[in-house]
Amino acid sequence: MSDWNETQPIYLQIRELILKRILSGDISEGEAIPSVRQVAAAERINPLTVSRAFQLLVDEGLIEKRRGLGMFVSEGARARGLERERNRFLTQEWPETVRRMRSLNLDVADLLQPEQNR
């Protein structure tokens, strides 16, 4: 992990990394995730930063705290995460992509052409 992006808070990057691991199936539903202390020590960051990232994931229903056991990926987390990410892409990223395509006078057909035909 340790290659932090300077333009985004670290807690959001940690959240994103865990979300990507859930979406890819690298961490399965019901599986434990590393503790706040483990992540903080491994990444040499403040435990409060990790806690903040974990709390976002709890608030989103993607992970859950099991008293005395730790944090686990919630049942249905992958489906909820996919839905959220699709919605975010369609409402935030895609409109910006369309604006950029228009500014470059590109259309979808241009993007679908094999690279050698461009």
N, C-alpha and C positions, 0 to 999 in steps of 0.2 A: 504494500500500500504506500507507504512513506513518500511518494512523489506528489505532494499536495499542490493543488492548483491555487495560485495566489488570488484568483478572482472570486473564489467561492469559499464561504466559511467551512472549516474542517468538519464540523458536526454534520453539515449537509453532505459532504463528500463521503463520510462514514455511512450515513443513512443510504446514500445512493449505492455504495459498494455492497452493503448487505442486501438491499433490494435486488440488485443485479444477480447476486448469488442465489437468492430465492427464485427469481424468474428463470434463471438458467437451470435450476434443479440441483445446483451445487450444494445447497442446503435444503433439505427436505422438510416438508410440513411435519411438525412434531419433534424435529431435531433440535438439540440444544445449540445455542450460539455461544461464542466465547464471552466470558464475563467482562464487565466494565474494566476491572483491574487488569485482566489479561491483555485486552486491546490497548489500554492506556500504556502499560509497560512495554508491550511489543512495538508500539508506534512512538513511544516517548512523548506522549501528549497528556494533557490534564485529564484526569478521570471525569471531571465535570463536563468536558467536551463530549466524551463518549456517552455519558449519561444523557446528555441532551439529544444526541442522535438516537439512542435507544428509546427515549421517551417519545420522539416523533413516530417511530415505528410502532410503539404501543398504541399511541393515539390513532394511528391509521389502521389498527387491527391486524398488523402484520406479524408482530411478535407479542408474546405474553409472558408475564412474570409468574413463575410457580414458586410460591414461598418455600424457602429452604432448598430449592433445587436449581434456580437460575432462570435464564431467559430461554424461551423456546419459540420456534416458528409456529404461528397459529395455523389451525386447520383452515383451509380456504385462502391462505395468504397469497399463494401464487395467482389465483384467479382475481382476487381483489387488487393485487399489485399490477397485474396486466391491464385490468380495466382502468385503473388510475393513470397508468403510463400512456395507454392509448388515448385517453381523454386529454391528457396534458399535451401529447403530440399534436392532436387534431386542433386544439384550441390555442396553443402557444407556438409550437415549432412550425407546424405546417403553414399557417398564415404568413410567417416570416419567409419561409421557403418560396411560397407563391410570389410574394413581393420581390424577392431576389430574382426569381425566374423571369418575371415581367421586366425588371430593370435590365436584364441581359438579353431580352427578346428570345427567350427559350420557351418551348412548349413541351408537354409530356412526351410527344413523339420523339423529340430530340433526345430526351433522356433515355428512352427505351431502345434507341438504335445501338447496334454493336459499336464498340469503340473505334474499330477500323473504318467505319462508314461515316464518321463525324468529320 
